[in-house]
Amino acid sequence: MGSRVRPWRMEKLKMAEQLRENSGDDFLMECWADDPALTIAIKKLVAKCPQWGIACVDGVRVNWNE
C-alpha cells in the first residue's frame, strides 16, 4: 500500500514542511511504518521542525517527552 499512496503522502509532508505544521503523529507513524522512502523525508522534516518535539535517533522516531 505504501507506494500507491506515496504521492499523496509526499504532498502532505511537503505542505507540513512549508507551513511548519505537524500533520499529526498518527499520519507520521503510518508513513514511517508503511513506506521506507518516506522515512527519509520524515527524518529531514522533523530536523527542520524541532518545535514538534519529534526526533530521529539511530533510525528510530521518538517523541522528546518519552
Short mmCIF file of the C-alpha atoms (twelve columns), coordinates in Angstrom:
data_MODEL
# 
_entry.id   MODEL 
# 
loop_
_atom_site.group_PDB 
_atom_site.id 
_atom_site.type_symbol 
_atom_site.label_atom_id 
_atom_site.label_alt_id 
_atom_site.label_comp_id 
_atom_site.label_asym_id 
_atom_site.label_seq_id 
_atom_site.Cartn_x 
_atom_site.Cartn_y 
_atom_site.Cartn_z 
_atom_site.pdbx_PDB_model_num 
ATOM 1  C CA . MET A 1  0.000  0.000  0.000  1 
ATOM 2  C CA . GLY A 2  2.863  2.373  0.758  1 
ATOM 3  C CA . SER A 3  3.959  3.115  -2.785 1 
ATOM 4  C CA . ARG A 4  0.395  3.608  -4.073 1 
ATOM 5  C CA . VAL A 5  -0.318 6.436  -1.659 1 
ATOM 6  C CA . ARG A 6  3.225  7.851  -1.695 1 
ATOM 7  C CA . PRO A 7  2.407  10.843 -3.970 1 
ATOM 8  C CA . TRP A 8  -0.440 11.964 -1.678 1 
ATOM 9  C CA . ARG A 9  1.634  11.433 1.459  1 
ATOM 10 C CA . MET A 10 4.645  13.205 -0.043 1 
ATOM 11 C CA . GLU A 11 2.464  16.190 -0.914 1 
ATOM 12 C CA . LYS A 12 1.093  16.300 2.634  1 
ATOM 13 C CA . LEU A 13 4.640  16.145 4.064  1 
ATOM 14 C CA . LYS A 14 5.773  18.951 1.736  1 
ATOM 15 C CA . MET A 15 2.851  21.093 2.880  1 
ATOM 16 C CA . ALA A 16 3.728  20.383 6.516  1 
ATOM 17 C CA . GLU A 17 7.295  21.496 5.804  1 
ATOM 18 C CA . GLN A 18 6.183  24.730 4.140  1 
ATOM 19 C CA . LEU A 19 3.724  25.608 6.897  1 
ATOM 20 C CA . ARG A 20 5.876  24.159 9.709  1 
ATOM 21 C CA . GLU A 21 2.730  22.469 10.983 1 
ATOM 22 C CA . ASN A 22 2.744  18.912 12.276 1 
ATOM 23 C CA . SER A 23 0.457  16.797 10.122 1 
ATOM 24 C CA . GLY A 24 -0.253 14.529 13.078 1 
ATOM 25 C CA . ASP A 25 1.608  11.797 14.893 1 
ATOM 26 C CA . ASP A 26 -0.718 9.116  13.520 1 
ATOM 27 C CA . PHE A 27 -0.042 10.223 9.945  1 
ATOM 28 C CA . LEU A 28 3.723  10.387 10.511 1 
ATOM 29 C CA . MET A 29 3.800  6.968  12.177 1 
ATOM 30 C CA . GLU A 30 1.706  5.446  9.396  1 
ATOM 31 C CA . CYS A 31 4.061  6.830  6.750  1 
ATOM 32 C CA . TRP A 32 7.094  5.742  8.777  1 
ATOM 33 C CA . ALA A 33 5.807  2.175  9.099  1 
ATOM 34 C CA . ASP A 34 4.396  1.701  5.590  1 
ATOM 35 C CA . ASP A 35 6.923  3.332  3.290  1 
ATOM 36 C CA . PRO A 36 10.707 3.288  3.800  1 
ATOM 37 C CA . ALA A 37 11.135 6.020  1.183  1 
ATOM 38 C CA . LEU A 38 9.026  8.384  3.265  1 
ATOM 39 C CA . THR A 39 11.103 7.587  6.340  1 
ATOM 40 C CA . ILE A 40 13.905 9.623  4.788  1 
ATOM 41 C CA . ALA A 41 11.560 12.544 4.110  1 
ATOM 42 C CA . ILE A 42 10.219 12.416 7.669  1 
ATOM 43 C CA . LYS A 43 13.750 12.410 9.132  1 
ATOM 44 C CA . LYS A 44 14.556 15.589 7.193  1 
ATOM 45 C CA . LEU A 45 11.220 17.157 8.093  1 
ATOM 46 C CA . VAL A 46 11.490 16.638 11.842 1 
ATOM 47 C CA . ALA A 47 15.046 18.002 11.749 1 
ATOM 48 C CA . LYS A 48 13.658 21.213 10.205 1 
ATOM 49 C CA . CYS A 49 10.796 21.418 12.708 1 
ATOM 50 C CA . PRO A 50 12.202 20.914 16.225 1 
ATOM 51 C CA . GLN A 51 9.137  22.656 17.683 1 
ATOM 52 C CA . TRP A 52 7.206  19.441 17.027 1 
ATOM 53 C CA . GLY A 53 9.127  17.651 19.755 1 
ATOM 54 C CA . ILE A 54 9.982  14.721 17.485 1 
ATOM 55 C CA . ALA A 55 13.441 13.395 16.707 1 
ATOM 56 C CA . CYS A 56 15.041 10.505 14.861 1 
ATOM 57 C CA . VAL A 57 17.660 8.749  16.954 1 
ATOM 58 C CA . ASP A 58 19.590 5.862  15.437 1 
ATOM 59 C CA . GLY A 59 16.886 5.492  12.794 1 
ATOM 60 C CA . VAL A 60 14.048 5.386  15.320 1 
ATOM 61 C CA . ARG A 61 11.410 8.100  15.516 1 
ATOM 62 C CA . VAL A 62 10.830 9.260  19.090 1 
ATOM 63 C CA . ASN A 63 8.930  12.000 20.893 1 
ATOM 64 C CA . TRP A 64 11.158 14.181 23.067 1 
ATOM 65 C CA . ASN A 65 8.882  13.754 26.053 1 
ATOM 66 C CA . GLU A 66 9.321  9.950  26.087 1 
# 
